[in-house]
Amino acid sequence: MKAHTRVYGTGFVTGEVCVPNERFTKVCDTTDEWIRERSGIQQRYFVREGTATSDLAVDASRKALDDAGWKAEELDYIVVATMTPDYYFPGVGSLVQAKLGLPPIPCLDIRQQCSGFVYGLQVCDALIRAGAAKKLLFIGAEIHSGFMPFSKHGWDVLNGDSDESVTPEEREWNSRFRHLTVLFGDAAGALCVGPTDNPDRGVLGFALHSDGKDATSLYVPSAGFAYRPYFSEEHIREGRYVPFMEGRNVFKMAVTKMPEAIHEVLEKTGLTLDDVKLLIPHQANLRISEGVQKQLKLPDERIYNNIHRYGNTTAATIPIGYDECRKSGKVKQGDLVAFAGLGAGFHWGAALMRE
């Protein structure tokens, strides 16, 4: 009998500083009402300068290991989903391995952005089913504060360390990017996954897709090898290190493609939407989650949202939500859980798992 993949432990951490919407009103032209109405976000967490994505990943990993009752030295594979690595290269996986004090083991990074969890879970499932890993650490980790346009003083204001106003010039500059900067937070979620011979538990299937024809609807127009040099003073001066997003196109794709992927994976596995106890979607925007819920005709108790607390943490949103649901009892053994996400690329998909 082929091994199935199941989760043995979960954990998550956020950045050190909680930033409520009100702080953004001090650095750019926005209001708490404007942010809540468009995104559902009330607050988010940012790291202090000097904390790296790998640091959050390690802290989340230790929580997941404790939850699983595993020792770090028992791990035989690490998979990290992130679009915000510590460095352009190398990836985060080997940095986590070193910071956990592990011997040399395989470490893999994937770049599927907001769909990083569903793609990464399939990679983990394939490794475990193939016998390449028995105790695998899967992490979704992001530090989005690195692409924020704020000055050092602006960060002091956001962090609550200063009550002094930013200059009118800085406020005008920051306001150019307010539709993006208010959406994101810093966090990491981790899962300990491994094989089980119980066919009634674990990962059941996936429906994943990619299509690059609209890639520039959501991308960073700098820091890549389409440019020479790949990063320049001009990019900094023009703010091209901040992501560009065509919000309407992203919204339309998300509320269409995510429900389609959920129906597809249910059909593949011979299950129906009525069998799903809970949908944990990627937390990009509450309006997107509500649109997906409407398309699927799900009642409130069968979809999980926590974006109001953390903002969009990209590859970390689903593992954070899953950890909260496991530990609060919202998800119990035997429940069928669906995950879904859409991210830049565009990549999208859904996964099913029996808890």
C-alpha positions in Angstrom: 0.0 0.0 0.0 1.3 3.4 -0.9 1.9 5.8 1.9 -0.5 8.7 2.4 0.7 12.1 3.6 -0.6 13.6 6.8 0.1 16.5 9.1 1.6 15.7 12.5 2.2 19.3 13.8 1.6 22.9 13.0 2.7 26.3 14.3 3.0 30.0 13.3 4.6 33.3 14.3 4.1 36.9 13.2 6.4 39.9 13.1 7.2 41.5 16.4 5.1 44.7 15.9 1.3 44.9 15.7 0.4 47.8 13.3 -3.3 48.8 13.4 -4.9 50.7 10.5 -4.8 53.9 12.5 -0.9 54.0 12.2 -1.1 54.1 8.4 -3.1 57.3 8.6 0.0 58.9 10.1 2.2 58.1 7.1 -0.1 58.3 4.1 -3.5 59.5 3.0 -5.9 56.8 4.1 -8.3 56.0 6.9 -9.2 53.0 9.0 -12.6 52.9 7.3 -11.1 53.0 3.8 -8.8 50.0 4.6 -11.5 47.9 6.3 -14.1 48.6 3.5 -11.7 47.5 0.7 -9.9 44.6 2.4 -11.4 43.7 5.7 -8.0 44.2 7.4 -7.9 45.8 10.9 -4.3 45.2 11.7 -1.1 43.4 10.6 2.3 42.5 12.1 5.7 43.7 10.8 9.1 42.6 11.9 11.7 44.9 13.4 14.6 45.7 11.1 17.1 42.9 11.3 14.6 40.1 11.5 14.8 38.0 8.3 12.3 35.6 6.6 14.5 32.6 7.7 14.2 33.8 11.4 10.4 33.7 11.2 10.5 30.4 9.5 12.7 28.9 12.2 10.5 30.2 15.0 7.3 28.8 13.3 9.2 25.5 12.7 10.1 25.1 16.4 6.4 25.5 17.3 5.4 22.9 14.7 8.0 20.5 15.9 6.9 20.9 19.5 3.3 20.3 18.4 4.3 17.1 16.5 6.5 15.9 19.3 9.4 15.7 16.8 13.0 16.6 17.4 14.6 18.9 14.8 17.4 16.4 14.2 14.8 13.8 13.0 13.9 15.9 10.0 15.1 14.6 6.6 13.7 17.2 4.2 12.8 20.9 4.3 10.5 22.7 1.8 10.0 26.4 2.0 7.4 28.5 0.1 8.3 32.2 0.0 8.5 35.1 -2.4 10.5 37.2 0.1 13.8 35.3 0.7 16.6 36.7 2.9 18.7 37.2 -0.2 18.2 37.1 -4.0 20.0 33.8 -3.6 20.5 31.4 -1.9 17.0 30.4 -0.9 15.6 30.2 2.7 15.6 26.4 3.1 19.3 25.9 3.7 19.3 28.9 6.1 16.6 27.3 8.1 18.5 24.0 8.1 21.6 25.8 9.4 19.7 27.8 12.1 18.0 24.7 13.3 21.5 23.1 13.7 20.7 20.2 11.4 23.1 18.0 9.4 23.1 18.4 5.6 19.6 17.4 4.4 17.8 18.3 1.2 16.2 21.8 1.2 13.9 23.1 -1.5 12.5 26.5 -2.1 9.5 27.2 -4.3 8.2 30.5 -5.7 4.4 30.3 -6.3 3.6 33.4 -4.2 0.1 33.4 -2.8 -0.6 29.9 -4.1 2.7 28.7 -2.5 0.9 26.6 0.2 -1.2 24.5 -2.2 1.7 24.0 -4.6 4.2 23.3 -1.8 1.8 20.8 -0.2 1.7 18.8 -3.5 5.5 18.8 -3.6 5.6 17.5 0.0 3.0 14.9 -0.8 5.0 13.7 -3.8 8.3 13.5 -1.8 6.6 11.4 0.9 4.8 9.1 -1.4 8.0 8.5 -3.4 9.8 7.6 -0.1 12.2 10.5 -0.4 11.2 11.9 3.0 9.7 10.6 6.2 9.8 13.6 8.4 9.4 16.7 6.3 9.2 20.3 7.5 7.0 22.5 5.2 7.1 26.3 5.8 5.3 29.3 4.3 7.2 32.4 5.3 7.1 36.1 4.2 8.5 39.4 5.2 6.7 41.9 3.0 7.9 45.0 4.9 11.1 44.8 2.8 9.2 46.2 -0.2 7.5 49.0 1.7 8.4 52.6 0.6 8.7 54.1 4.0 11.8 56.0 5.4 13.4 55.1 8.7 11.3 57.8 10.3 8.2 56.5 8.6 8.9 53.1 10.1 9.4 54.7 13.5 5.9 56.2 13.2 4.3 52.9 11.9 6.0 51.0 14.7 4.6 53.4 17.3 8.1 54.6 18.3 7.6 58.2 17.2 4.6 60.6 17.3 6.3 63.1 14.9 4.6 63.5 11.6 6.3 62.6 8.3 7.0 65.4 5.9 4.3 66.4 3.3 6.7 65.1 0.6 7.1 61.8 2.3 3.4 61.5 2.9 2.7 62.2 -0.8 5.3 59.5 -1.8 3.8 56.9 0.6 0.3 57.6 -0.6 1.2 56.5 -4.2 1.4 52.9 -2.8 -1.3 52.9 -0.1 -3.5 50.5 -2.0 -0.8 47.9 -1.6 1.1 48.7 1.6 -2.0 48.4 3.8 -2.7 44.9 2.6 0.4 43.0 3.7 2.0 41.6 6.9 5.0 39.6 8.0 4.5 36.0 9.3 5.4 32.4 8.9 3.5 29.1 9.3 5.0 25.6 9.4 3.8 22.0 9.1 5.4 18.8 10.1 4.3 16.2 7.5 5.1 12.6 7.1 3.7 9.2 5.8 0.7 7.3 7.2 -0.7 4.0 6.2 -4.2 5.1 7.3 -6.0 5.7 4.0 -8.8 7.6 5.8 -6.5 10.4 6.9 -4.2 12.8 5.1 -3.8 14.5 1.7 -6.3 13.3 -0.9 -5.7 15.3 -4.0 -4.9 18.5 -5.9 -6.0 20.7 -8.8 -3.2 23.1 -9.8 -2.9 25.4 -12.8 -0.5 28.2 -14.1 -1.0 30.7 -16.9 1.6 33.5 -17.5 -0.3 35.5 -20.1 -1.4 38.0 -17.4 1.8 37.9 -15.3 2.3 41.7 -15.4 -1.1 42.2 -13.8 0.7 41.4 -10.5 4.5 41.6 -10.4 7.5 43.5 -9.2 8.8 45.6 -12.1 12.5 45.5 -10.9 15.0 43.2 -9.3 15.0 40.7 -12.1 17.3 39.6 -14.9 15.0 41.1 -17.5 16.9 44.3 -16.6 20.6 45.1 -16.8 21.6 45.6 -14.0 18.9 43.6 -12.4 18.4 46.4 -9.8 19.3 50.1 -10.4 19.1 53.5 -8.8 16.3 54.3 -11.3 14.2 51.4 -9.9 14.6 52.8 -6.4 13.9 56.4 -7.5 10.7 55.3 -9.2 9.5 53.0 -6.5 9.6 49.9 -8.8 10.6 47.6 -5.9 7.0 47.9 -4.7 4.7 45.4 -6.4 2.4 46.5 -9.2 -1.1 45.2 -9.2 -4.1 45.5 -11.4 -6.6 44.9 -8.7 -9.7 44.4 -10.7 -8.1 41.7 -12.9 -6.7 39.9 -9.8 -10.1 40.0 -8.1 -11.9 38.6 -11.1 -9.4 35.8 -11.5 -9.4 34.9 -7.8 -13.2 34.6 -7.5 -13.4 32.6 -10.7 -10.4 30.3 -10.6 -10.4 29.3 -6.9 -14.0 27.9 -7.0 -13.2 26.2 -10.3 -10.2 24.5 -8.7 -12.2 23.4 -5.7 -14.8 21.8 -7.9 -12.1 20.1 -9.9 -10.3 18.5 -7.0 -13.6 17.3 -5.6 -14.5 15.7 -8.9 -11.1 14.0 -9.0 -11.5 12.5 -5.6 -15.1 11.5 -6.0 -16.3 13.9 -3.3 -18.7 16.8 -3.2 -18.8 20.2 -1.7 -21.3 18.9 0.9 -18.5 16.6 2.2 -16.2 19.6 2.9 -16.4 20.6 6.6 -14.3 23.8 6.1 -12.6 25.8 3.4 -9.5 27.7 4.3 -8.7 30.0 1.4 -5.6 32.1 1.0 -6.2 35.4 2.8 -5.6 38.0 0.1 -8.5 40.2 0.7 -11.8 39.6 2.6 -13.7 40.7 -0.5 -12.1 37.9 -2.5 -12.9 35.4 0.2 -16.5 36.6 0.2 -16.7 36.3 -3.5 -15.4 32.7 -3.4 -17.9 31.9 -0.7 -20.7 33.4 -2.8 -19.7 31.4 -5.8 -19.6 28.1 -3.8 -22.8 29.0 -1.8 -21.1 28.2 1.5 -22.5 29.3 4.8 -20.3 31.4 7.1 -19.4 28.5 9.4 -17.8 26.5 6.5 -15.2 29.1 5.4 -12.4 30.5 7.6 -11.2 34.0 7.5 -8.6 35.7 9.7 -7.3 38.4 7.4 -8.6 41.1 9.8 -5.8 40.1 12.3 -2.8 39.5 10.1 -3.3 41.0 6.6 -2.1 39.2 3.6 1.0 37.1 4.5 1.1 35.3 1.1 2.5 31.7 1.6 1.9 31.9 5.3 -1.9 32.6 5.3 -3.2 29.1 4.9 -0.9 27.4 7.4 -1.7 30.1 9.9 -5.4 29.6 9.4 -5.0 25.8 9.5 -3.0 26.0 12.8 -5.7 28.1 14.3 -8.5 25.8 13.2 -6.7 22.6 14.5 -5.9 24.1 17.9 -9.3 25.7 18.4 -11.2 22.6 17.6 -12.8 24.1 14.5 -11.2 21.2 12.5 -11.4 17.7 14.1 -10.2 14.3 13.2 -12.1 12.9 10.3 -13.1 16.4 8.9 -12.6 17.1 5.2 -10.7 20.4 4.8 -10.2 22.2 1.5 -7.4 24.7 0.8 -7.4 27.2 -2.2 -5.3 30.0 -3.4 -4.3 32.2 -6.4 -1.1 34.1 -6.7 1.1 36.1 -9.1 2.3 34.1 -12.1 -0.6 33.4 -12.3 -0.7 30.2 -10.3 -3.8 28.8 -8.6 -5.2 25.7 -7.2 -6.9 23.7 -4.5 -6.1 20.8 -2.2 -8.2 18.4 -0.1 -7.1 16.8 3.1 -8.8 14.5 5.7 -7.8 15.6 9.2 
